[in-house]
């Protein structure tokens, strides 16, 4: 799943904005520690998938 696709699925609300802020912090921190952009993209995509899974389980 591409990052852009995941944000089309998740409705924007206050919690999602906090999640996006934390994601940006995580990516910045990872890159300053020498993790490559492609690695941070993969981490971000995995985080998107986990968030979507949790959100789907909460709405069932």
PyMOL Python script that loads the backbone (N, CA, C, O; Angstrom):
from pymol import cmd

cmd.read_pdbstr("""\
ATOM      1  N   UNK A   1       0.850  -1.177   0.000  1.00  0.00           N
ATOM      2  CA  UNK A   1       0.000   0.000   0.000  1.00  0.00           C
ATOM      3  C   UNK A   1       0.894   1.237   0.000  1.00  0.00           C
ATOM      4  O   UNK A   1       1.835   1.330   0.788  1.00  0.00           O
ATOM      5  N   UNK A   2       0.603   2.158  -0.860  1.00  0.00           N
ATOM      6  CA  UNK A   2       1.364   3.394  -0.919  1.00  0.00           C
ATOM      7  C   UNK A   2       0.805   4.366   0.106  1.00  0.00           C
ATOM      8  O   UNK A   2      -0.386   4.346   0.417  1.00  0.00           O
ATOM      9  N   UNK A   3       1.673   5.210   0.623  1.00  0.00           N
ATOM     10  CA  UNK A   3       1.271   6.153   1.660  1.00  0.00           C
ATOM     11  C   UNK A   3       0.097   7.012   1.205  1.00  0.00           C
ATOM     12  O   UNK A   3      -0.843   7.224   1.971  1.00  0.00           O
ATOM     13  N   UNK A   4       0.136   7.501  -0.014  1.00  0.00           N
ATOM     14  CA  UNK A   4      -0.945   8.354  -0.517  1.00  0.00           C
ATOM     15  C   UNK A   4      -2.271   7.615  -0.524  1.00  0.00           C
ATOM     16  O   UNK A   4      -3.311   8.200  -0.220  1.00  0.00           O
ATOM     17  N   UNK A   5      -2.242   6.330  -0.869  1.00  0.00           N
ATOM     18  CA  UNK A   5      -3.474   5.545  -0.891  1.00  0.00           C
ATOM     19  C   UNK A   5      -4.049   5.400   0.504  1.00  0.00           C
ATOM     20  O   UNK A   5      -5.264   5.486   0.685  1.00  0.00           O
ATOM     21  N   UNK A   6      -3.193   5.180   1.495  1.00  0.00           N
ATOM     22  CA  UNK A   6      -3.687   4.951   2.846  1.00  0.00           C
ATOM     23  C   UNK A   6      -4.392   6.183   3.393  1.00  0.00           C
ATOM     24  O   UNK A   6      -5.374   6.054   4.123  1.00  0.00           O
ATOM     25  N   UNK A   7      -3.910   7.376   3.055  1.00  0.00           N
ATOM     26  CA  UNK A   7      -4.540   8.567   3.586  1.00  0.00           C
ATOM     27  C   UNK A   7      -5.841   8.913   2.877  1.00  0.00           C
ATOM     28  O   UNK A   7      -6.628   9.706   3.395  1.00  0.00           O
ATOM     29  N   UNK A   8      -6.082   8.340   1.715  1.00  0.00           N
ATOM     30  CA  UNK A   8      -7.385   8.496   1.087  1.00  0.00           C
ATOM     31  C   UNK A   8      -8.429   7.647   1.795  1.00  0.00           C
ATOM     32  O   UNK A   8      -9.617   7.964   1.755  1.00  0.00           O
ATOM     33  N   UNK A   9      -7.996   6.571   2.443  1.00  0.00           N
ATOM     34  CA  UNK A   9      -8.901   5.663   3.137  1.00  0.00           C
ATOM     35  C   UNK A   9      -9.233   6.185   4.531  1.00  0.00           C
ATOM     36  O   UNK A   9     -10.380   6.099   4.969  1.00  0.00           O
ATOM     37  N   UNK A  10      -8.235   6.724   5.229  1.00  0.00           N
ATOM     38  CA  UNK A  10      -8.426   7.170   6.608  1.00  0.00           C
ATOM     39  C   UNK A  10      -9.056   8.557   6.612  1.00  0.00           C
ATOM     40  O   UNK A  10      -8.483   9.494   6.056  1.00  0.00           O
ATOM     41  N   UNK A  11     -10.242   8.703   7.238  1.00  0.00           N
ATOM     42  CA  UNK A  11     -10.844  10.036   7.324  1.00  0.00           C
ATOM     43  C   UNK A  11      -9.986  10.943   8.207  1.00  0.00           C
ATOM     44  O   UNK A  11      -9.433  10.497   9.212  1.00  0.00           O
ATOM     45  N   UNK A  12      -9.880  12.198   7.830  1.00  0.00           N
ATOM     46  CA  UNK A  12      -9.063  13.125   8.596  1.00  0.00           C
ATOM     47  C   UNK A  12      -9.828  13.601   9.829  1.00  0.00           C
ATOM     48  O   UNK A  12     -10.938  14.123   9.727  1.00  0.00           O
ATOM     49  N   UNK A  13      -9.219  13.412  10.977  1.00  0.00           N
ATOM     50  CA  UNK A  13      -9.744  13.952  12.221  1.00  0.00           C
ATOM     51  C   UNK A  13      -8.562  14.261  13.121  1.00  0.00           C
ATOM     52  O   UNK A  13      -7.411  14.089  12.718  1.00  0.00           O
ATOM     53  N   UNK A  14      -8.834  14.711  14.327  1.00  0.00           N
ATOM     54  CA  UNK A  14      -7.761  15.137  15.229  1.00  0.00           C
ATOM     55  C   UNK A  14      -6.771  14.007  15.517  1.00  0.00           C
ATOM     56  O   UNK A  14      -5.562  14.237  15.528  1.00  0.00           O
ATOM     57  N   UNK A  15      -7.269  12.791  15.750  1.00  0.00           N
ATOM     58  CA  UNK A  15      -6.381  11.665  16.037  1.00  0.00           C
ATOM     59  C   UNK A  15      -5.467  11.364  14.862  1.00  0.00           C
ATOM     60  O   UNK A  15      -4.284  11.082  15.054  1.00  0.00           O
ATOM     61  N   UNK A  16      -6.000  11.422  13.651  1.00  0.00           N
ATOM     62  CA  UNK A  16      -5.189  11.136  12.470  1.00  0.00           C
ATOM     63  C   UNK A  16      -4.126  12.202  12.251  1.00  0.00           C
ATOM     64  O   UNK A  16      -3.034  11.904  11.766  1.00  0.00           O
ATOM     65  N   UNK A  17      -4.439  13.437  12.607  1.00  0.00           N
ATOM     66  CA  UNK A  17      -3.441  14.499  12.480  1.00  0.00           C
ATOM     67  C   UNK A  17      -2.300  14.276  13.464  1.00  0.00           C
ATOM     68  O   UNK A  17      -1.140  14.532  13.139  1.00  0.00           O
ATOM     69  N   UNK A  18      -2.622  13.799  14.670  1.00  0.00           N
ATOM     70  CA  UNK A  18      -1.593  13.475  15.656  1.00  0.00           C
ATOM     71  C   UNK A  18      -0.744  12.311  15.155  1.00  0.00           C
ATOM     72  O   UNK A  18       0.479  12.328  15.293  1.00  0.00           O
ATOM     73  N   UNK A  19      -1.391  11.300  14.572  1.00  0.00           N
ATOM     74  CA  UNK A  19      -0.668  10.154  14.021  1.00  0.00           C
ATOM     75  C   UNK A  19       0.296  10.616  12.934  1.00  0.00           C
ATOM     76  O   UNK A  19       1.447  10.180  12.906  1.00  0.00           O
ATOM     77  N   UNK A  20      -0.155  11.487  12.045  1.00  0.00           N
ATOM     78  CA  UNK A  20       0.706  11.984  10.964  1.00  0.00           C
ATOM     79  C   UNK A  20       1.879  12.777  11.531  1.00  0.00           C
ATOM     80  O   UNK A  20       2.996  12.670  11.024  1.00  0.00           O
ATOM     81  N   UNK A  21       1.645  13.569  12.569  1.00  0.00           N
ATOM     82  CA  UNK A  21       2.726  14.322  13.198  1.00  0.00           C
ATOM     83  C   UNK A  21       3.764  13.368  13.794  1.00  0.00           C
ATOM     84  O   UNK A  21       4.966  13.580  13.636  1.00  0.00           O
ATOM     85  N   UNK A  22       3.305  12.327  14.473  1.00  0.00           N
ATOM     86  CA  UNK A  22       4.223  11.345  15.061  1.00  0.00           C
ATOM     87  C   UNK A  22       4.992  10.600  13.972  1.00  0.00           C
ATOM     88  O   UNK A  22       6.174  10.301  14.141  1.00  0.00           O
ATOM     89  N   UNK A  23       4.328  10.299  12.858  1.00  0.00           N
ATOM     90  CA  UNK A  23       4.979   9.617  11.741  1.00  0.00           C
ATOM     91  C   UNK A  23       6.121  10.485  11.198  1.00  0.00           C
ATOM     92  O   UNK A  23       7.217   9.986  10.942  1.00  0.00           O
ATOM     93  N   UNK A  24       5.861  11.771  11.027  1.00  0.00           N
ATOM     94  CA  UNK A  24       6.896  12.674  10.525  1.00  0.00           C
ATOM     95  C   UNK A  24       8.073  12.742  11.492  1.00  0.00           C
ATOM     96  O   UNK A  24       9.228  12.787  11.068  1.00  0.00           O
ATOM     97  N   UNK A  25       7.777  12.751  12.805  1.00  0.00           N
ATOM     98  CA  UNK A  25       8.844  12.756  13.803  1.00  0.00           C
ATOM     99  C   UNK A  25       9.669  11.476  13.722  1.00  0.00           C
ATOM    100  O   UNK A  25      10.897  11.513  13.811  1.00  0.00           O
ATOM    101  N   UNK A  26       8.983  10.335  13.550  1.00  0.00           N
ATOM    102  CA  UNK A  26       9.661   9.049  13.456  1.00  0.00           C
ATOM    103  C   UNK A  26      10.574   9.013  12.234  1.00  0.00           C
ATOM    104  O   UNK A  26      11.718   8.567  12.324  1.00  0.00           O
ATOM    105  N   UNK A  27      10.076   9.480  11.098  1.00  0.00           N
ATOM    106  CA  UNK A  27      10.868   9.478   9.870  1.00  0.00           C
ATOM    107  C   UNK A  27      12.078  10.396  10.014  1.00  0.00           C
ATOM    108  O   UNK A  27      13.185  10.027   9.621  1.00  0.00           O
ATOM    109  N   UNK A  28      11.879  11.584  10.571  1.00  0.00           N
ATOM    110  CA  UNK A  28      12.989  12.518  10.768  1.00  0.00           C
ATOM    111  C   UNK A  28      14.046  11.904  11.682  1.00  0.00           C
ATOM    112  O   UNK A  28      15.240  11.973  11.390  1.00  0.00           O
ATOM    113  N   UNK A  29      13.611  11.307  12.779  1.00  0.00           N
ATOM    114  CA  UNK A  29      14.536  10.678  13.718  1.00  0.00           C
ATOM    115  C   UNK A  29      15.300   9.537  13.060  1.00  0.00           C
ATOM    116  O   UNK A  29      16.511   9.407  13.242  1.00  0.00           O
ATOM    117  N   UNK A  30      14.593   8.712  12.295  1.00  0.00           N
ATOM    118  CA  UNK A  30      15.234   7.581  11.621  1.00  0.00           C
ATOM    119  C   UNK A  30      16.281   8.064  10.624  1.00  0.00           C
ATOM    120  O   UNK A  30      17.371   7.496  10.543  1.00  0.00           O
ATOM    121  N   UNK A  31      15.959   9.103   9.871  1.00  0.00           N
ATOM    122  CA  UNK A  31      16.892   9.596   8.857  1.00  0.00           C
ATOM    123  C   UNK A  31      18.123  10.231   9.503  1.00  0.00           C
ATOM    124  O   UNK A  31      19.222  10.127   8.959  1.00  0.00           O
ATOM    125  N   UNK A  32      17.958  10.891  10.658  1.00  0.00           N
ATOM    126  CA  UNK A  32      19.120  11.478  11.331  1.00  0.00           C
ATOM    127  C   UNK A  32      20.026  10.401  11.911  1.00  0.00           C
ATOM    128  O   UNK A  32      21.202  10.647  12.179  1.00  0.00           O
ATOM    129  N   UNK A  33      19.473   9.201  12.105  1.00  0.00           N
ATOM    130  CA  UNK A  33      20.274   8.082  12.618  1.00  0.00           C
ATOM    131  C   UNK A  33      20.840   7.228  11.496  1.00  0.00           C
ATOM    132  O   UNK A  33      21.441   6.187  11.761  1.00  0.00           O
ATOM    133  N   UNK A  34      20.659   7.648  10.240  1.00  0.00           N
ATOM    134  CA  UNK A  34      21.288   6.972   9.117  1.00  0.00           C
ATOM    135  C   UNK A  34      20.420   5.973   8.386  1.00  0.00           C
ATOM    136  O   UNK A  34      20.905   5.276   7.495  1.00  0.00           O
ATOM    137  N   UNK A  35      19.150   5.884   8.738  1.00  0.00           N
ATOM    138  CA  UNK A  35      18.251   4.989   8.011  1.00  0.00           C
ATOM    139  C   UNK A  35      17.883   5.669   6.701  1.00  0.00           C
ATOM    140  O   UNK A  35      17.587   6.864   6.682  1.00  0.00           O
ATOM    141  N   UNK A  36      17.901   4.914   5.602  1.00  0.00           N
ATOM    142  CA  UNK A  36      17.663   5.502   4.288  1.00  0.00           C
ATOM    143  C   UNK A  36      16.196   5.857   4.084  1.00  0.00           C
ATOM    144  O   UNK A  36      15.317   5.385   4.806  1.00  0.00           O
ATOM    145  N   UNK A  37      15.956   6.693   3.092  1.00  0.00           N
ATOM    146  CA  UNK A  37      14.599   7.119   2.768  1.00  0.00           C
ATOM    147  C   UNK A  37      13.713   5.932   2.400  1.00  0.00           C
ATOM    148  O   UNK A  37      12.547   5.893   2.792  1.00  0.00           O
ATOM    149  N   UNK A  38      14.246   4.968   1.656  1.00  0.00           N
ATOM    150  CA  UNK A  38      13.433   3.811   1.279  1.00  0.00           C
ATOM    151  C   UNK A  38      13.068   2.972   2.499  1.00  0.00           C
ATOM    152  O   UNK A  38      11.981   2.396   2.552  1.00  0.00           O
ATOM    153  N   UNK A  39      13.966   2.898   3.481  1.00  0.00           N
ATOM    154  CA  UNK A  39      13.658   2.165   4.707  1.00  0.00           C
ATOM    155  C   UNK A  39      12.582   2.887   5.510  1.00  0.00           C
ATOM    156  O   UNK A  39      11.681   2.245   6.052  1.00  0.00           O
ATOM    157  N   UNK A  40      12.665   4.217   5.592  1.00  0.00           N
ATOM    158  CA  UNK A  40      11.646   4.949   6.339  1.00  0.00           C
ATOM    159  C   UNK A  40      10.302   4.869   5.636  1.00  0.00           C
ATOM    160  O   UNK A  40       9.262   4.842   6.294  1.00  0.00           O
ATOM    161  N   UNK A  41      10.305   4.831   4.299  1.00  0.00           N
ATOM    162  CA  UNK A  41       9.054   4.682   3.562  1.00  0.00           C
ATOM    163  C   UNK A  41       8.409   3.346   3.897  1.00  0.00           C
ATOM    164  O   UNK A  41       7.198   3.269   4.104  1.00  0.00           O
ATOM    165  N   UNK A  42       9.214   2.299   3.950  1.00  0.00           N
ATOM    166  CA  UNK A  42       8.668   0.979   4.293  1.00  0.00           C
ATOM    167  C   UNK A  42       8.105   0.979   5.718  1.00  0.00           C
ATOM    168  O   UNK A  42       7.024   0.442   5.957  1.00  0.00           O
ATOM    169  N   UNK A  43       8.832   1.576   6.660  1.00  0.00           N
ATOM    170  CA  UNK A  43       8.341   1.666   8.035  1.00  0.00           C
ATOM    171  C   UNK A  43       7.020   2.422   8.063  1.00  0.00           C
ATOM    172  O   UNK A  43       6.081   2.010   8.744  1.00  0.00           O
ATOM    173  N   UNK A  44       6.947   3.519   7.331  1.00  0.00           N
ATOM    174  CA  UNK A  44       5.728   4.324   7.276  1.00  0.00           C
ATOM    175  C   UNK A  44       4.567   3.531   6.693  1.00  0.00           C
ATOM    176  O   UNK A  44       3.447   3.617   7.195  1.00  0.00           O
ATOM    177  N   UNK A  45       4.821   2.761   5.638  1.00  0.00           N
ATOM    178  CA  UNK A  45       3.768   1.945   5.029  1.00  0.00           C
ATOM    179  C   UNK A  45       3.291   0.863   5.992  1.00  0.00           C
ATOM    180  O   UNK A  45       2.094   0.586   6.071  1.00  0.00           O
ATOM    181  N   UNK A  46       4.223   0.248   6.728  1.00  0.00           N
ATOM    182  CA  UNK A  46       3.841  -0.764   7.708  1.00  0.00           C
ATOM    183  C   UNK A  46       3.023  -0.140   8.835  1.00  0.00           C
ATOM    184  O   UNK A  46       2.078  -0.750   9.336  1.00  0.00           O
ATOM    185  N   UNK A  47       3.385   1.066   9.227  1.00  0.00           N
ATOM    186  CA  UNK A  47       2.630   1.781  10.251  1.00  0.00           C
ATOM    187  C   UNK A  47       1.225   2.093   9.752  1.00  0.00           C
ATOM    188  O   UNK A  47       0.256   1.936  10.496  1.00  0.00           O
ATOM    189  N   UNK A  48       1.104   2.532   8.503  1.00  0.00           N
ATOM    190  CA  UNK A  48      -0.218   2.778   7.911  1.00  0.00           C
ATOM    191  C   UNK A  48      -1.083   1.526   7.971  1.00  0.00           C
ATOM    192  O   UNK A  48      -2.250   1.591   8.357  1.00  0.00           O
ATOM    193  N   UNK A  49      -0.510   0.385   7.589  1.00  0.00           N
ATOM    194  CA  UNK A  49      -1.261  -0.871   7.585  1.00  0.00           C
ATOM    195  C   UNK A  49      -1.706  -1.245   8.991  1.00  0.00           C
ATOM    196  O   UNK A  49      -2.833  -1.701   9.185  1.00  0.00           O
ATOM    197  N   UNK A  50      -0.834  -1.057   9.969  1.00  0.00           N
ATOM    198  CA  UNK A  50      -1.186  -1.375  11.354  1.00  0.00           C
ATOM    199  C   UNK A  50      -2.298  -0.462  11.861  1.00  0.00           C
ATOM    200  O   UNK A  50      -3.221  -0.920  12.535  1.00  0.00           O
ATOM    201  N   UNK A  51      -2.213   0.814  11.545  1.00  0.00           N
ATOM    202  CA  UNK A  51      -3.240   1.773  11.971  1.00  0.00           C
ATOM    203  C   UNK A  51      -4.581   1.422  11.344  1.00  0.00           C
ATOM    204  O   UNK A  51      -5.605   1.427  12.027  1.00  0.00           O
ATOM    205  N   UNK A  52      -4.583   1.118  10.056  1.00  0.00           N
ATOM    206  CA  UNK A  52      -5.828   0.743   9.380  1.00  0.00           C
ATOM    207  C   UNK A  52      -6.433  -0.513   9.992  1.00  0.00           C
ATOM    208  O   UNK A  52      -7.649  -0.600  10.159  1.00  0.00           O
ATOM    209  N   UNK A  53      -5.596  -1.479  10.323  1.00  0.00           N
ATOM    210  CA  UNK A  53      -6.070  -2.719  10.931  1.00  0.00           C
ATOM    211  C   UNK A  53      -6.734  -2.444  12.275  1.00  0.00           C
ATOM    212  O   UNK A  53      -7.803  -2.980  12.566  1.00  0.00           O
ATOM    213  N   UNK A  54      -6.107  -1.618  13.080  1.00  0.00           N
ATOM    214  CA  UNK A  54      -6.667  -1.267  14.388  1.00  0.00           C
ATOM    215  C   UNK A  54      -7.978  -0.522  14.222  1.00  0.00           C
ATOM    216  O   UNK A  54      -8.947  -0.802  14.927  1.00  0.00           O
ATOM    217  N   UNK A  55      -8.015   0.434  13.288  1.00  0.00           N
ATOM    218  CA  UNK A  55      -9.239   1.212  13.078  1.00  0.00           C
ATOM    219  C   UNK A  55     -10.381   0.317  12.614  1.00  0.00           C
ATOM    220  O   UNK A  55     -11.517   0.495  13.054  1.00  0.00           O
ATOM    221  N   UNK A  56     -10.100  -0.643  11.732  1.00  0.00           N
ATOM    222  CA  UNK A  56     -11.139  -1.561  11.260  1.00  0.00           C
ATOM    223  C   UNK A  56     -11.649  -2.421  12.401  1.00  0.00           C
ATOM    224  O   UNK A  56     -12.852  -2.658  12.503  1.00  0.00           O
ATOM    225  N   UNK A  57     -10.745  -2.897  13.272  1.00  0.00           N
ATOM    226  CA  UNK A  57     -11.146  -3.729  14.403  1.00  0.00           C
ATOM    227  C   UNK A  57     -11.983  -2.954  15.410  1.00  0.00           C
ATOM    228  O   UNK A  57     -12.874  -3.530  16.034  1.00  0.00           O
ATOM    229  N   UNK A  58     -11.722  -1.669  15.584  1.00  0.00           N
ATOM    230  CA  UNK A  58     -12.484  -0.849  16.521  1.00  0.00           C
ATOM    231  C   UNK A  58     -13.894  -0.582  16.017  1.00  0.00           C
ATOM    232  O   UNK A  58     -14.799  -0.350  16.819  1.00  0.00           O
ATOM    233  N   UNK A  59     -14.094  -0.610  14.716  1.00  0.00           N
ATOM    234  CA  UNK A  59     -15.403  -0.296  14.139  1.00  0.00           C
ATOM    235  C   UNK A  59     -16.256  -1.531  13.903  1.00  0.00           C
ATOM    236  O   UNK A  59     -17.384  -1.413  13.425  1.00  0.00           O
ATOM    237  N   UNK A  60     -15.744  -2.713  14.226  1.00  0.00           N
ATOM    238  CA  UNK A  60     -16.506  -3.955  14.000  1.00  0.00           C
ATOM    239  C   UNK A  60     -17.419  -4.221  15.160  1.00  0.00           C
ATOM    240  O   UNK A  60     -18.142  -5.217  15.160  1.00  0.00           O
TER     241      UNK A  60
END
""", "prot")
cmd.dss("prot")
cmd.show_as("cartoon", "prot")
cmd.util.cbc("prot")
cmd.orient("prot")
